[in-house]
Amino acid sequence: MNASPVRPSPDALLKAAKREARGRLKIILGAAPGVGKTYEMLREGADLLRQGKDVVIGIVETHGRADTQALTAPFEALPRKLIEHGGHKLSEFDIDGMLERRPQIALVDEFAHTNAPGSRHPKRWQDVEELRDAGIDVVTTLNIQHLESLNDVVAGFTRVRVRETLPDALLDDADIEVVDLPPDELIERLKDGKVYIPEEATRALSHFFSKANLSALRELALRRAAQTVDQQMLDHVRLVGEPGNWAAGERIVVAIGDQPGGEFLVRAAKRLADSMHAPWTALTVETPRSAHLSAAAQERIAAALKLAGSLGATLTTVSAPTVIDGLRGHVAEARATAVVIGKSRRGWWFELRHGSIVDQLVRGNEGIAIHVMPLPVHSEKEAGGATLLNTRGVIAGLAMIAATTALGVLVNPYLGINAIDLLYLIPVVATGTLYGMRASLIASLTGALAYNFFFLPPIHTFTITNPENVVTFAILAGVGLVAAQLAGRLRREANVGARTSIENAALAAFGQRLAAISDEKGTASVTCAEIASVLDVRTVLLLHKDGRPTAVGGAPDTPQLGPIDMTAAEWAFDRNEPAGRDTATLTASDWQFHPLATSLGVLAVLGISHDERGDPLPAGKSVLFATLLGQAALAHERLKLEGEAREMAVLKQRDDLRATLVSSLGHDLKTPLTSVLAAADVVANENPASAAVATLKAETQRLARLFDDLVEMTRIESGALAIRPEPIDLTDAVASAVHGLAAALARHPVKLDVPVSLPLVIADPRMLHHMLINLLDNAAKFSPQNAQITLSARREPQRLILSVIDEGLGLPGGSAGDLFQKFARGQGSDGAGGTGLGLAIVKGFADAMGLVVRALDRDDGPGSRFEIEWPEAMIRSLKAEVEP
């Protein structure tokens, strides 16, 4: 919009220089698993190989897909790094190997992956950043739900909280390629088993992978990619200093002025932004004239900004000599594509003096849409443009003119009248600087008349006889007027700059004070005191204590809030929107409450009040108030995170102590318990008919199992499991478990349906034996006497399943997954005994070995079925192929 070319942005130059010094990042972005991100990454890598590039696979997850696995054949693939954790080895991306190999391009799958404990970085994206710092280009994959800013949004409609997230800023510095697949096609891929195994695919389709969820995720992915491309385009045009809007996406600015109808403009801009799905900004331009706006005009601006903020606009205030300069500068900086502005029907005299902002904006337009909205008629007085004279300034100006005249009379014999006229410029400029343009104009005219009356012949009259003196008088009057205007404008601009500097300094000092405080009460006190001082209001800050808002600080002191006030504060907490006085909710309250919202939710509520009714927020302070609220919210977020970190440290210390205690008990009690078991066996052999001896042996074995469960659960939680996988024959494993639990199964017929032709499976023999013992014991406890317990195994495509089936009461309604939690007890468990740890241990062992365990109701009658599933990768097709 400006006639002169835009200079390259220094920030853009620094950003480009920083990016050039690092490796480039390309993200293959998808809406959900299964759309083909890994496939596309490998296909692109193959194209780069054919171009002669040095491309190396760092890590690729094929998930058993043959077509994806085939694409890895042409590449050099670095071996994965094995990390010891909890007694077993986990394979991760070897960042040191990649840095040593130092290819041109690295293919690193699953950008948001969380690395195993003991890795150099906790997150894989941090590994990628280190590769880029070393000058290596990286191509990676990412699902849209892993973006930190979208975590709450995705959880809101999928009901699934994604734990692995990464900062949004990583996308802003990357090249984005979207792999898109319509929901119907992705659902077909799921049904065909190309994403998950059939049973998991069926479950996924009824939960996360519903058509509605996939459509929403697809929209998020496309929108976020468009935003990234738009931002990168802006960075480029700022870097090259090229003018124009260059819009890859729409950006809307609504200009808020002092005229009536500002709220009408805001609503029109909101409708336009919604129709275009575009971000929008509410802009106010602070000029020297702003200091003289009437109270009504300032209130109109504040009301319009308040409405814009509540409707989701970004609030921006810029300082400029004129409104058109500020508007043009912001529109050019923001690369806006549309401007919403109002035009009122003002008189011809006003437009002759000040011009039409709309006309100037339209004439300077270069491809930007200008939406002009008609506004109500109002006069200059309504706009606040007319102000009363500064009486004190006028008197001071006249006094200085009188003093200058007296001085001129004294020095006239020595200087002459041609030099005295310059003396009158001194009081004119001084008056303009100290008291503004209007007082300076009066001083200028008075000075010209005094010079004529006292110094131009004939003196003591306003008559001028010499034509040269007429020119001198006219020049003096003209120079005085120009000097007065310039001095007044300089003073107004200086006042605006000083006010802005004071506000910025106050914000910086506020942030520093908050950073130095580490408790809630101190943070509340500083927040209330600062806002009360800056806005000249009473303040109170409330936190949630014992389930209800509680005032923890205030200024000048902590007030007593009434029932209506507390209800308004509760509303602000629960709804995350302002409530109370001069809002849309509970306006009878004497306080106006604003939520301090962060990514962790609403952490506090700030109340402001003023002795006068109406909005307690001073006119023109909306942006400053929003900034203060944001800093206070961040301070409370920091306190909450620090508190959670301390709690986690205490819990970790407690868990370590518990693990140490149980480990100590394990060493101290294992030997005597083993001796008791051996002695019980000896006594049982000597007295086989004794019921008491049989009871002693059974209860001793039960105590041993309970003790083993406790020890194993502690090992699972502490990550101290030592896994020793080896090929196992399920026939032998099942027979061993049934034999070891012979006493508990004595009252139940056991059916074994495990074909000897089944392939070997990979598992830790000790862990598998413990899992089967717990599942059989659970079936025996929850089945009626003489009810059959069946162990069956079957081979299916891509998996092998071992089932323990009983004829008991079945699973509690809707709580199959909860049975694997610690201390969970099924229905009818009151008289069954046990600690509720057996199934939790089964789940922990299965997860550690990479197996899947599930609980299901029987389809053919009463009872339940517990399944252990081995994936294809852990099945050996022929027993003869592997020697244990």
FENCORQUI-V226959 format. One record per residue. OMEGA is omega in degrees with one decimal (999 if undefined). D_CENTER is the distance of its C-alpha to the mean C-alpha in whole Angstrom. Layout:
OMEGA:D_CENTER
OMEGA:D_CENTER
This chain:
179.0:34
179.4:36
-178.5:39
-179.1:39
179.5:36
178.6:33
175.6:33
-179.4:30
177.2:27
178.3:27
179.0:24
177.4:24
179.0:27
179.9:25
179.7:22
179.2:25
178.5:27
-178.7:24
-179.3:24
-178.3:27
-177.0:28
173.0:26
-179.5:26
180.0:24
174.2:22
-178.4:22
171.6:20
-171.1:21
178.3:19
-179.1:19
-174.8:19
173.6:20
174.9:22
-178.5:26
176.5:25
-178.0:27
-179.6:24
177.7:26
-179.4:30
178.3:28
-179.9:27
177.9:31
178.0:33
176.3:31
178.1:32
176.8:35
178.9:36
176.1:35
-179.9:38
176.8:40
178.8:39
179.6:40
176.6:37
-175.2:36
-178.2:34
175.2:33
173.6:31
175.1:29
178.4:28
177.5:28
-179.2:28
179.7:30
175.1:30
-179.3:34
-174.0:34
-177.8:37
176.6:36
179.3:33
-179.4:35
-179.7:38
-178.6:36
-173.6:35
-175.9:39
-169.8:40
163.7:37
-178.5:37
178.1:35
174.7:34
178.3:35
179.4:32
179.4:32
-177.8:33
177.7:31
176.0:33
177.6:31
177.7:33
177.0:36
-173.0:35
177.1:34
-179.3:31
-179.0:30
176.9:28
-178.0:27
-177.4:30
178.8:28
177.4:31
179.7:33
177.6:31
178.3:31
178.7:35
174.7:36
176.2:34
173.8:34
-174.4:33
177.4:30
175.0:29
-176.1:27
-176.0:25
172.8:23
-175.1:20
-174.6:18
-175.3:15
174.0:18
-178.1:18
178.7:22
175.9:24
-177.0:25
175.5:27
-180.0:26
178.9:25
178.2:21
-176.2:19
-179.6:17
179.3:19
175.3:17
172.8:18
-180.0:22
178.4:21
177.6:20
175.8:23
179.6:25
176.2:24
178.7:25
177.0:28
-179.1:29
174.4:28
-176.5:27
169.6:25
-175.2:24
-178.2:22
-177.0:20
170.0:17
-172.6:16
-176.8:13
-178.9:12
176.7:11
-175.6:8
-175.7:5
-177.8:3
-174.8:7
-179.6:8
-179.0:8
-179.0:10
179.3:12
-177.8:13
-177.8:14
177.7:17
-175.4:18
178.8:18
179.1:17
179.8:14
-176.7:13
-178.4:13
-178.6:13
177.5:10
-176.6:10
178.7:8
-176.8:8
179.5:11
178.9:13
-178.0:14
-177.9:14
-174.6:17
167.4:18
-173.9:21
169.4:20
-177.7:22
171.6:22
-172.0:24
177.6:24
178.7:26
-177.8:27
-178.5:27
179.2:30
178.4:31
177.6:28
177.1:30
176.8:33
177.2:32
-179.3:31
179.7:34
179.3:36
-179.2:34
178.8:33
177.9:29
172.9:30
-170.1:34
-176.3:35
177.8:35
178.4:31
178.3:31
179.4:32
-179.4:30
-178.9:27
-179.5:28
-179.8:28
-173.2:25
-172.1:22
172.3:24
-177.3:25
180.0:26
179.9:24
-178.9:21
178.4:22
179.5:22
178.7:19
178.3:17
178.4:19
179.1:18
-178.8:15
-179.0:16
179.8:18
-177.6:16
176.4:14
178.1:17
178.0:18
179.8:16
178.4:16
179.5:20
180.0:20
178.9:18
175.1:20
177.9:23
177.8:22
-177.5:22
-178.0:26
175.2:27
179.6:26
-178.1:28
178.1:31
-178.2:31
-179.4:32
178.4:32
-177.7:31
174.7:28
-170.5:28
165.0:25
176.5:24
-178.5:22
175.2:23
-170.3:22
174.8:23
173.8:24
-177.1:26
-179.3:29
178.2:29
-177.3:32
-177.1:35
175.0:37
178.7:37
180.0:35
-179.8:31
175.2:30
176.7:32
-178.7:30
-179.2:26
178.0:27
178.2:29
177.5:26
179.0:23
179.3:26
179.5:26
178.7:22
-179.2:22
180.0:25
-174.9:24
-173.4:20
171.0:19
-178.7:17
-175.6:19
173.0:20
-171.9:23
168.0:25
-179.9:27
-179.8:30
-179.5:31
175.2:35
179.1:38
-176.7:39
-179.0:36
-177.3:38
178.5:41
178.2:39
178.4:40
-179.8:38
179.4:38
178.0:37
178.0:34
177.3:33
178.7:33
-178.9:30
-179.6:28
179.6:29
178.3:27
178.8:24
178.5:23
180.0:24
178.2:22
179.9:19
179.8:19
173.5:19
179.5:16
169.5:18
-177.4:17
-178.1:19
174.3:21
178.3:25
176.4:27
-178.1:30
178.1:33
179.1:37
179.6:37
-176.7:35
177.5:35
179.4:34
-179.4:31
179.0:30
-179.0:31
-178.8:30
179.4:26
179.1:27
-179.4:28
-178.4:25
-176.3:22
-177.9:25
177.2:25
-179.3:27
177.5:28
175.0:29
-175.9:29
179.9:32
176.7:35
177.7:39
-178.4:41
179.0:45
-179.2:46
-178.8:49
-178.9:51
178.6:52
-178.5:48
177.1:47
-179.2:50
-171.4:49
-176.8:45
179.7:44
-180.0:42
-179.3:38
-180.0:38
178.5:41
-179.8:40
-179.8:37
-179.5:38
-179.9:41
-175.9:38
174.9:36
175.7:35
178.3:34
179.5:32
178.6:32
178.4:33
-176.2:33
-178.9:36
177.9:36
-178.6:39
-179.5:39
177.5:41
173.9:44
-176.6:44
177.2:46
179.9:45
178.3:46
-179.9:43
-178.5:41
-177.1:42
-179.5:43
179.6:46
178.2:47
177.3:50
174.3:52
-174.9:51
-179.5:54
179.9:54
179.5:53
-179.5:56
179.8:58
179.4:57
178.7:57
178.5:61
178.8:62
176.9:61
178.6:63
179.7:66
178.9:65
177.4:65
178.9:68
177.8:70
-180.0:69
178.3:70
-178.7:74
-174.2:74
-177.6:73
179.7:75
-174.7:78
-175.0:77
-175.2:74
-172.7:75
-178.0:73
178.3:71
-175.7:69
-177.8:69
179.0:66
179.7:64
-176.6:64
176.3:62
-177.5:59
178.8:58
179.4:58
-179.9:56
180.0:53
179.7:53
178.9:53
-179.2:50
-174.4:48
-169.6:49
175.0:49
-170.4:48
-174.4:49
177.5:51
-179.5:53
178.3:53
178.6:55
177.7:58
-179.6:58
179.4:59
179.6:61
178.7:63
179.2:63
179.0:65
178.9:67
178.3:68
178.3:69
-173.2:71
-172.5:73
-171.1:74
-178.9:74
-179.9:75
-7.7:79
-176.5:80
-178.9:78
171.5:77
177.0:77
179.6:74
178.3:77
-177.1:76
-177.1:79
179.2:78
179.3:76
179.4:74
175.5:73
178.7:72
179.5:69
179.7:69
-178.5:68
179.6:66
179.7:64
179.8:63
-179.4:62
179.3:60
178.9:58
179.1:58
-179.9:56
179.5:53
178.9:53
-178.7:52
-179.8:50
179.9:48
178.0:48
179.1:47
178.8:44
179.6:43
-179.3:43
179.2:41
177.4:38
178.1:39
178.4:38
179.4:34
179.5:34
-179.9:34
178.2:32
179.1:29
179.3:30
179.6:30
178.9:27
178.3:25
178.0:27
178.5:27
179.6:23
178.8:23
178.1:26
178.6:23
179.4:20
178.7:23
178.6:25
-178.2:21
-177.0:21
-176.4:24
-176.3:24
176.9:23
-174.9:24
-177.2:23
178.7:26
177.6:26
178.6:23
-178.6:24
-179.8:27
179.9:26
-178.5:23
-178.3:26
-177.9:29
-178.0:27
177.2:26
-179.0:29
-175.9:31
-174.2:29
-179.2:29
178.7:32
169.6:31
-176.3:32
173.0:28
179.6:27
-176.1:24
173.9:24
175.7:22
177.0:22
178.3:26
173.6:28
-179.8:26
178.4:26
-179.9:25
179.0:27
-179.7:28
179.6:27
179.7:28
176.9:29
5.2:31
173.9:34
-179.3:34
-174.6:33
171.6:34
-177.3:35
179.2:33
-178.8:35
179.8:34
178.5:33
-179.3:31
177.1:29
177.8:29
178.0:27
178.1:25
177.5:24
179.4:23
176.7:21
-171.5:19
-173.2:20
-178.5:19
177.3:16
-179.0:19
178.3:21
177.8:25
-172.7:28
177.5:30
171.1:30
-179.8:27
-174.2:28
174.1:28
-176.0:30
178.9:32
179.4:35
175.8:33
-175.6:34
173.1:30
-173.1:27
180.0:24
-179.9:20
172.5:17
-172.2:15
175.9:12
176.6:8
178.4:6
-177.9:9
178.1:11
-176.0:14
-178.9:15
176.7:18
178.2:20
176.6:22
176.0:25
-177.9:27
178.7:31
-177.2:34
179.7:38
176.6:38
-176.4:37
-177.2:34
178.8:31
178.6:31
-177.0:28
179.4:30
178.0:31
-177.8:29
-175.6:26
-178.0:23
178.7:21
180.0:22
178.8:22
178.4:18
177.4:18
177.3:19
-179.9:17
178.5:14
178.5:16
178.4:17
178.5:14
178.6:12
178.5:16
176.1:16
177.8:12
179.1:14
-179.0:17
179.7:16
177.7:15
178.1:18
178.3:20
178.1:18
177.6:19
178.4:23
178.7:23
178.2:22
178.1:25
179.0:27
178.3:27
178.4:27
179.4:30
179.5:32
177.4:31
179.2:33
179.3:36
179.5:36
178.7:36
-179.9:39
-179.5:41
177.7:41
177.7:42
177.0:45
179.4:46
178.9:46
-173.5:48
-173.6:50
-176.4:51
-177.2:51
179.2:54
178.6:56
176.4:54
178.6:56
178.0:59
178.0:59
179.7:58
179.3:61
177.9:63
177.2:62
-179.6:63
-179.7:67
179.3:67
179.2:66
-179.5:69
-178.8:72
-175.0:71
-176.9:70
-175.4:71
178.0:69
-179.7:67
179.1:66
178.1:65
177.5:63
178.6:61
-177.5:61
-178.1:60
-178.7:57
176.7:55
176.9:55
177.7:54
177.3:51
178.8:50
178.7:50
177.8:48
179.8:46
177.9:46
178.0:44
-178.9:42
-179.7:40
-178.0:41
178.3:39
178.2:36
178.1:36
178.6:36
-176.6:33
-178.3:31
-179.0:31
-176.5:31
179.8:35
175.9:36
-175.5:39
177.4:39
-176.3:42
176.6:42
177.5:45
-175.6:47
172.5:48
-177.1:50
178.1:49
179.9:53
-177.7:53
179.5:50
180.0:51
179.4:54
179.9:53
179.2:51
178.6:53
-179.0:56
-178.9:54
-175.3:53
-177.9:57
-179.0:57
-178.5:54
-174.5:55
-176.5:59
-178.8:59
172.0:57
-178.1:58
177.5:56
179.1:55
179.4:54
-178.5:53
-177.2:52
179.4:54
-178.7:55
-179.4:54
177.0:51
174.4:49
176.0:48
-179.8:44
178.3:42
172.2:41
-174.5:42
-178.2:46
-179.9:45
179.4:42
178.4:43
179.2:46
177.8:44
-179.4:42
177.4:45
-178.4:47
179.2:44
177.9:44
178.6:47
177.9:48
178.9:45
-179.3:47
-177.0:50
-173.4:49
176.1:48
177.1:50
-178.7:54
179.8:57
174.8:58
-174.6:55
173.3:55
-174.9:52
170.5:51
-178.7:50
177.7:49
-179.6:47
177.4:47
177.1:46
177.7:44
175.0:42
179.9:40
173.9:40
-173.7:42
173.2:42
-174.5:44
170.7:44
-171.3:46
178.3:47
179.4:48
-177.9:50
-175.0:48
-176.6:47
-175.9:44
173.0:40
-176.5:38
173.8:37
-176.2:33
-178.5:33
179.8:34
-178.5:31
-178.6:31
-178.0:34
175.6:33
178.4:31
174.8:33
176.3:36
-179.6:35
179.6:39
-180.0:40
-177.1:42
-175.2:46
-175.0:45
-179.4:46
-175.4:50
-177.4:48
179.8:47
-176.3:45
-175.1:42
-179.8:39
-172.2:38
-178.2:40
175.5:37
177.5:34
176.2:36
179.8:37
-179.5:33
178.4:33
-180.0:36
178.6:35
-178.4:31
-178.5:33
-179.7:35
178.6:33
177.0:35
176.5:33
-178.5:35
177.4:35
-177.4:37
169.5:39
176.7:41
177.9:45
-172.3:45
180.0:49
179.4:50
178.5:48
-177.3:47
179.5:44
176.0:43
-174.8:41
170.2:40
-175.0:39
172.6:38
175.1:39
-175.6:37
-176.9:39
-177.7:38
178.6:40
175.6:43
-170.5:46
-179.8:48
-179.2:52
-176.1:53
-176.4:55
-172.6:52
172.4:51
-178.8:53
999:51
